[in-house]
Amino acid sequence: MTDAILALNAGSSSIKFALFKMGPGKTLEPAVRGEMEGIGTEPHFAAHDAAGTEIGQKSWAGNASTDHDALLGWLMDWVRHHLGCDVLAAVGHRVVHGGRDFIAPVRLTPEIIAALDGLTPLAPLHQPHSLAPVRAIMGRQPDLPQVACFDTAFHHTLPAVASRYALPREYEDEGVRRYGFHGLSYEFIAGRLRETAPHLAAGRVVVAHLGNGASLCAMRDGRSLDTTMGFTALDGLVMGTRCGTLDAGVVLYMLQQKGLSAPDVEQVLYKKSGLLGVSGISSDMRTLTASADPHAREAVELFVFRVARQTAALANSLGGLDGFVFTAGIGEHSPAIREAVCERLGWLGVRIDRAANANHADRIATSESRVDVRVIPTDEEAMIARHTRDVLSDAGETGGA
């Protein structure tokens, strides 16, 4: 009989999950990965084992029984059935916002859940979806340990000059500051760099987490010194449906001149902007790079321009640039975007091997490049599982094999 840890990464319309079994010495062995997509419309479940073989698939027609709670209950039943005689020891969750106080993974209690719920104004479209599975599981299995892993925690090392806004002090006292996000992804990449390129991990590196949500992080010695997302996950780069950096005066214009309500503005900035807003076609980079529509091309160009411009700013924060890492959906899978970004960074001494880039090599820089350019797949679920194991181990609650 073996202990297992379930890692959950919940969004507004999807739940990514991964199941890890505890091996000798409490090593984590990937067993199952999967996702529930289309929650709220026509949900679809798919799961694969560690070898990539499909082991489960199911679709639901949209109806009242397919909300988050019902689907999560179905998923938990599926996991228990799949485990057989093995024991689900704990569930780890990606929680988007930890605020100022939660800077390390923590065992969830009703009191901590209430405190995290109080941070919802800082991440109104993300925090409720992070906490919904926690409450659902607690209602079904109150004795099952659950651990929160925070996307903001990795950035608690930001110096004050990088985290502070030029607002009256009272706002900072209330928690209005730059927090940064995608921390679990950046923490994973920092660990991979220490394993595969320790000389680079100790240097000045910008990591580009480029997906539907996108951001950059400036690291030195594997610690976050600056990042593009700020008080919310709206800031920084152009994203799938989010605007990225925006003059606050545009929001005033929407409110005062266009007569939009605060919820209307929120909908525009989070759901109707970014690649979708500029192209008018799609939020999917694959669709846009394959399109001949000039608006699609403009959306892609703006995305690349912002990545390069913000990279230059982060290189300044670091005092130079030794390495650049692409990760996440676009970063890992789009040679065209990688090439376009690197071309704009040529003035920093970035040179890439086009053949290596086209073949998705781990290292795509040429020998002449002054900046080491790499492509490293991220794994937020593995990071969640590690943190969950460690929290339980510290409390003496895991047995291992």
C-alpha positions as CSV (number, residue, x, y, z in Angstrom):
1,M,0.0,0.0,0.0
2,T,1.4,3.4,-1.1
3,D,0.6,7.0,-0.2
4,A,-0.4,9.3,-3.1
5,I,-0.7,13.0,-3.4
6,L,-3.2,14.7,-5.7
7,A,-2.2,18.2,-7.1
8,L,-5.1,20.4,-8.3
9,N,-4.8,23.5,-10.4
10,A,-8.3,25.0,-10.8
11,G,-9.3,27.7,-13.1
12,S,-12.6,29.3,-14.1
13,S,-13.5,26.6,-16.7
14,S,-10.9,23.9,-16.1
15,I,-9.3,21.8,-13.5
16,K,-5.8,20.4,-14.2
17,F,-4.7,17.6,-12.0
18,A,-1.8,15.2,-11.4
19,L,-1.5,12.2,-9.2
20,F,1.9,11.3,-7.7
21,K,2.7,8.2,-5.7
22,M,5.2,8.3,-2.9
23,G,8.3,6.1,-3.5
24,P,11.2,5.1,-1.3
25,G,12.6,8.1,0.6
26,K,9.4,9.9,-0.1
27,T,10.3,10.5,-3.7
28,L,7.3,11.5,-5.9
29,E,6.6,9.3,-8.9
30,P,4.2,10.7,-11.5
31,A,1.3,8.3,-12.0
32,V,-1.6,10.2,-13.7
33,R,-2.1,13.6,-15.4
34,G,-5.3,15.0,-16.7
35,E,-7.7,17.8,-17.1
36,M,-11.4,18.7,-17.0
37,E,-12.1,21.3,-19.6
38,G,-15.3,23.2,-20.6
39,I,-16.7,23.4,-17.1
40,G,-19.9,25.4,-17.3
41,T,-20.6,24.5,-20.9
42,E,-19.8,21.0,-22.0
43,P,-17.3,19.4,-19.7
44,H,-14.7,16.9,-20.9
45,F,-12.4,14.7,-18.8
46,A,-9.2,13.1,-20.1
47,A,-6.4,11.4,-18.2
48,H,-3.1,9.7,-19.1
49,D,-0.7,7.6,-17.2
50,A,3.0,8.4,-16.8
51,A,3.8,6.9,-20.2
52,G,1.2,9.1,-21.9
53,T,-1.3,6.3,-22.5
54,E,-4.9,7.4,-22.2
55,I,-6.6,5.8,-19.2
56,G,-9.8,7.7,-18.9
57,Q,-12.1,9.9,-21.0
58,K,-15.6,11.2,-20.4
59,S,-17.9,14.0,-21.7
60,W,-21.0,15.5,-20.2
61,A,-23.8,17.4,-21.9
62,G,-24.3,20.8,-20.2
63,N,-26.7,20.5,-17.3
64,A,-27.1,21.5,-13.7
65,S,-25.2,18.5,-12.4
66,T,-21.9,19.6,-14.1
67,D,-20.9,22.5,-12.0
68,H,-17.5,22.7,-10.3
69,D,-18.6,20.9,-7.1
70,A,-20.3,18.0,-9.0
71,L,-17.4,17.5,-11.4
72,L,-14.8,17.7,-8.6
73,G,-16.8,15.0,-6.7
74,W,-16.8,12.8,-9.8
75,L,-13.0,13.4,-10.1
76,M,-12.3,12.5,-6.5
77,D,-14.3,9.3,-6.9
78,W,-12.4,8.5,-10.1
79,V,-9.0,9.1,-8.3
80,R,-10.0,6.8,-5.4
81,H,-11.1,4.1,-7.9
82,H,-7.9,4.5,-9.8
83,L,-5.8,4.2,-6.7
84,G,-7.3,0.9,-5.7
85,C,-5.5,-0.2,-2.5
86,D,-3.3,2.8,-2.4
87,V,-4.1,5.7,-0.1
88,L,-4.8,9.3,-1.0
89,A,-2.7,11.0,1.7
90,A,-3.4,14.7,0.8
91,V,-4.5,17.2,-1.9
92,G,-2.4,20.1,-2.8
93,H,-3.9,23.2,-4.4
94,R,-2.6,26.1,-6.5
95,V,-3.9,29.2,-4.8
96,V,-3.3,32.3,-6.8
97,H,-3.0,34.9,-4.1
98,G,-1.3,34.6,-0.7
99,G,-1.2,38.4,0.0
100,R,1.5,39.7,2.3
101,D,1.3,37.0,5.0
102,F,1.2,33.7,3.1
103,I,4.7,33.3,1.7
104,A,5.1,29.5,2.1
105,P,2.8,26.5,1.6
106,V,0.4,25.9,4.4
107,R,-1.9,23.2,5.7
108,L,-5.5,24.4,5.2
109,T,-7.8,25.0,8.1
110,P,-11.2,26.8,8.2
111,E,-9.4,29.8,9.7
112,I,-6.8,29.9,6.9
113,I,-9.5,29.4,4.3
114,A,-11.4,32.4,5.7
115,A,-8.2,34.5,5.6
116,L,-7.5,33.5,2.0
117,D,-11.1,34.3,1.1
118,G,-10.5,37.8,2.5
119,L,-7.8,38.2,-0.3
120,T,-10.5,37.9,-3.0
121,P,-10.5,41.6,-3.7
122,L,-6.9,41.3,-4.8
123,A,-7.7,38.5,-7.3
124,P,-11.4,38.6,-7.8
125,L,-11.5,36.4,-10.9
126,H,-8.9,33.9,-9.6
127,Q,-9.1,33.4,-5.9
128,P,-12.7,32.0,-5.7
129,H,-11.8,29.3,-8.3
130,S,-8.7,28.5,-6.2
131,L,-10.7,28.0,-3.0
132,A,-13.8,26.3,-4.5
133,P,-12.2,22.9,-4.7
134,V,-10.8,23.3,-1.2
135,R,-14.3,23.8,0.2
136,A,-15.8,21.0,-1.9
137,I,-13.2,18.5,-0.7
138,M,-13.5,19.6,2.9
139,G,-17.2,19.1,2.7
140,R,-16.8,15.6,1.4
141,Q,-13.7,14.5,3.2
142,P,-13.1,16.8,6.2
143,D,-10.2,14.6,7.5
144,L,-8.2,14.6,4.2
145,P,-5.2,17.0,4.6
146,Q,-5.2,19.8,2.1
147,V,-2.3,22.2,1.4
148,A,-2.3,25.6,-0.3
149,C,0.6,26.5,-2.5
150,F,0.7,30.2,-3.5
151,D,1.5,31.7,-6.9
152,T,2.6,34.9,-5.2
153,A,5.0,33.2,-2.7
154,F,8.0,32.9,-4.9
155,H,8.1,36.7,-5.4
156,H,8.2,37.6,-1.7
157,T,11.9,38.2,-2.3
158,L,11.2,41.3,-4.4
159,P,13.0,44.3,-3.1
160,A,10.8,47.2,-2.0
161,V,11.8,49.3,-5.0
162,A,10.3,46.6,-7.2
163,S,7.2,46.0,-5.2
164,R,6.2,49.5,-4.3
165,Y,3.7,51.7,-6.2
166,A,4.0,55.5,-6.1
167,L,0.7,55.9,-4.3
168,P,-0.1,57.4,-0.9
169,R,1.3,55.3,1.9
170,E,-2.1,54.4,3.2
171,Y,-2.7,52.2,0.1
172,E,0.5,50.2,0.7
173,D,-0.5,49.8,4.3
174,E,-3.7,48.2,3.0
175,G,-1.7,45.7,0.8
176,V,-1.7,47.6,-2.5
177,R,1.7,46.6,-3.9
178,R,3.2,44.5,-6.6
179,Y,2.9,40.8,-5.8
180,G,3.8,38.9,-9.0
181,F,2.2,35.6,-10.1
182,H,3.1,32.3,-11.9
183,G,5.4,31.7,-8.9
184,L,5.0,27.9,-8.9
185,S,6.1,27.8,-12.5
186,Y,9.1,30.1,-11.8
187,E,10.0,28.0,-8.7
188,F,10.0,24.9,-10.8
189,I,12.2,26.4,-13.5
190,A,14.6,27.7,-10.9
191,G,15.0,24.2,-9.6
192,R,15.5,22.7,-13.1
193,L,18.2,25.3,-13.8
194,R,20.0,24.3,-10.6
195,E,19.9,20.7,-11.7
196,T,20.8,21.2,-15.4
197,A,22.8,24.4,-15.5
198,P,24.0,25.5,-12.0
199,H,26.3,28.2,-13.5
200,L,23.3,29.8,-15.1
201,A,21.0,29.3,-12.1
202,A,23.5,31.4,-10.1
203,G,23.5,34.1,-12.7
204,R,21.1,36.7,-14.1
205,V,18.2,35.0,-15.8
206,V,14.9,36.2,-17.3
207,V,12.2,33.4,-17.4
208,A,9.4,33.9,-19.8
209,H,6.2,32.1,-18.8
210,L,4.3,32.5,-22.0
211,G,0.8,31.0,-22.2
212,N,-2.8,32.3,-22.1
213,G,-1.6,34.0,-19.0
214,A,1.9,35.4,-19.5
215,S,4.6,37.1,-17.5
216,L,8.3,37.4,-17.0
217,C,10.5,37.0,-14.0
218,A,14.0,38.3,-13.3
219,M,16.0,35.9,-11.2
220,R,19.4,36.0,-9.6
221,D,20.6,32.9,-7.7
222,G,17.1,31.4,-8.3
223,R,15.4,34.3,-6.4
224,S,12.8,36.7,-7.9
225,L,14.1,40.2,-8.1
226,D,11.5,41.7,-10.4
227,T,8.5,40.5,-12.4
228,T,6.0,41.9,-14.9
229,M,2.7,41.1,-13.1
230,G,1.9,43.3,-10.2
231,F,-1.1,43.9,-7.9
232,T,-3.2,41.6,-10.1
233,A,-2.6,39.2,-12.9
234,L,-3.7,41.9,-15.4
235,D,-0.3,43.7,-15.4
236,G,2.6,43.3,-17.7
237,L,2.6,41.3,-21.0
238,V,-0.2,41.1,-23.5
239,M,-2.1,37.8,-22.8
240,G,-4.8,35.7,-24.3
241,T,-7.7,37.9,-23.2
242,R,-6.0,40.2,-20.7
243,C,-4.6,43.6,-21.6
244,G,-1.3,43.7,-19.8
245,T,0.3,47.1,-18.9
246,L,-2.3,49.8,-19.3
247,D,-2.4,53.5,-18.5
248,A,-4.8,53.9,-15.5
249,G,-6.2,56.9,-17.4
250,V,-7.8,54.4,-19.9
251,V,-9.8,52.9,-17.0
252,L,-10.9,56.4,-16.0
253,Y,-11.9,57.1,-19.6
254,M,-14.0,53.9,-19.6
255,L,-15.8,54.9,-16.4
256,Q,-16.2,58.6,-17.0
257,Q,-16.6,59.0,-20.8
258,K,-17.9,55.6,-21.9
259,G,-20.2,55.2,-18.8
260,L,-19.1,51.6,-18.1
261,S,-19.6,50.2,-14.7
262,A,-16.8,48.6,-12.7
263,P,-18.0,45.1,-13.6
264,D,-18.1,46.2,-17.3
265,V,-14.5,47.4,-17.1
266,E,-13.4,44.2,-15.4
267,Q,-15.0,42.2,-18.2
268,V,-13.2,44.3,-20.9
269,L,-9.8,44.1,-19.2
270,Y,-9.9,40.4,-18.3
271,K,-12.0,38.8,-20.9
272,K,-12.1,40.9,-24.1
273,S,-8.6,42.3,-24.4
274,G,-5.2,40.9,-25.2
275,L,-4.7,38.8,-28.3
276,L,-8.4,38.4,-28.6
277,G,-9.1,42.1,-28.4
278,V,-6.4,43.2,-30.8
279,S,-7.1,40.5,-33.4
280,G,-10.8,40.2,-33.1
281,I,-10.3,36.6,-34.0
282,S,-8.9,34.4,-31.2
283,S,-7.0,34.4,-28.0
284,D,-5.1,31.3,-29.2
285,M,-1.6,32.0,-30.5
286,R,-1.7,28.9,-32.7
287,T,-4.7,30.3,-34.5
288,L,-3.2,33.8,-34.9
289,T,0.2,32.7,-36.2
290,A,-1.5,30.5,-38.8
291,S,-3.8,33.4,-39.9
292,A,-3.3,35.7,-42.8
293,D,-5.5,38.4,-41.3
294,P,-3.6,41.6,-40.7
295,H,-5.2,42.1,-37.3
296,A,-3.9,38.7,-36.3
297,R,-0.5,39.7,-37.3
298,E,-0.8,42.9,-35.4
299,A,-1.8,41.0,-32.2
300,V,1.2,38.7,-32.6
301,E,3.6,41.6,-33.2
302,L,2.3,43.4,-30.1
303,F,2.8,40.3,-28.0
304,V,6.4,39.9,-29.2
305,F,7.1,43.6,-28.8
306,R,5.9,43.6,-25.2
307,V,7.9,40.5,-24.3
308,A,11.1,42.1,-25.7
309,R,10.5,45.5,-24.1
310,Q,9.8,44.1,-20.7
311,T,12.8,41.8,-21.0
312,A,15.0,44.8,-21.5
313,A,13.5,46.4,-18.3
314,L,14.2,43.2,-16.3
315,A,17.7,43.0,-17.7
316,N,18.2,46.5,-16.2
317,S,16.9,45.3,-12.8
318,L,19.4,42.4,-12.9
319,G,22.3,44.6,-14.1
320,G,22.8,42.4,-17.2
321,L,21.5,39.2,-18.7
322,D,23.2,35.8,-18.7
323,G,20.3,33.6,-19.6
324,F,16.8,33.6,-21.0
325,V,14.3,30.7,-20.6
326,F,11.1,30.1,-22.5
327,T,8.4,28.1,-20.7
328,A,4.6,27.4,-20.6
329,G,2.3,26.7,-23.6
330,I,3.5,29.3,-26.1
331,G,7.1,29.4,-24.8
332,E,7.5,25.6,-25.0
333,H,5.6,25.0,-28.3
334,S,6.0,28.0,-30.6
335,P,9.3,28.3,-32.5
336,A,8.0,31.3,-34.4
337,I,7.3,33.3,-31.3
338,R,10.7,32.3,-29.7
339,E,12.5,33.4,-32.9
340,A,10.6,36.7,-33.1
341,V,11.4,37.5,-29.4
342,C,15.0,36.6,-29.7
343,E,15.4,38.6,-32.9
344,R,14.2,41.7,-31.0
345,L,16.7,40.9,-28.2
346,G,19.6,40.7,-30.7
347,W,21.0,44.0,-29.3
348,L,21.6,42.2,-26.0
349,G,23.7,39.7,-27.8
350,V,21.0,37.0,-28.2
351,R,21.6,34.6,-31.1
352,I,19.7,31.5,-31.7
353,D,20.2,28.4,-33.8
354,R,17.1,28.3,-36.0
355,A,17.3,24.5,-36.6
356,A,17.6,23.9,-32.8
357,N,14.7,26.2,-32.2
358,A,12.5,24.6,-34.9
359,N,13.3,21.1,-33.3
360,H,12.4,22.4,-29.8
361,A,15.9,21.7,-28.5
362,D,16.6,22.3,-24.8
363,R,19.2,24.8,-25.7
364,I,18.6,27.0,-28.7
365,A,21.4,29.6,-28.4
366,T,24.3,29.6,-30.8
367,S,27.9,29.3,-29.5
368,E,28.3,33.0,-30.3
369,S,25.3,34.1,-28.3
370,R,26.2,36.3,-25.2
371,V,23.0,35.1,-23.6
372,D,22.2,31.4,-23.0
373,V,18.7,30.7,-24.4
374,R,16.9,27.6,-23.2
375,V,13.4,26.0,-23.5
376,I,12.4,24.3,-20.3
377,P,8.9,22.7,-19.8
378,T,7.3,23.8,-16.6
379,D,5.4,21.6,-14.2
380,E,3.3,23.5,-11.6
381,E,1.6,20.3,-10.5
382,A,4.9,18.7,-9.6
383,M,5.8,21.8,-7.5
384,I,2.4,21.6,-5.7
385,A,3.0,17.9,-5.0
386,R,6.5,18.5,-3.6
387,H,5.2,21.3,-1.3
388,T,2.3,19.2,-0.1
389,R,4.6,16.3,0.7
390,D,7.0,18.5,2.6
391,V,4.2,20.2,4.6
392,L,2.8,16.8,5.6
393,S,6.3,15.4,6.3
394,D,7.0,18.3,8.6
395,A,3.8,17.4,10.5
396,G,4.7,13.7,10.5
397,E,1.6,12.8,8.4
398,T,3.2,10.8,5.5
399,G,4.5,7.3,5.6
400,G,5.8,6.7,2.1
401,A,6.5,3.3,0.7
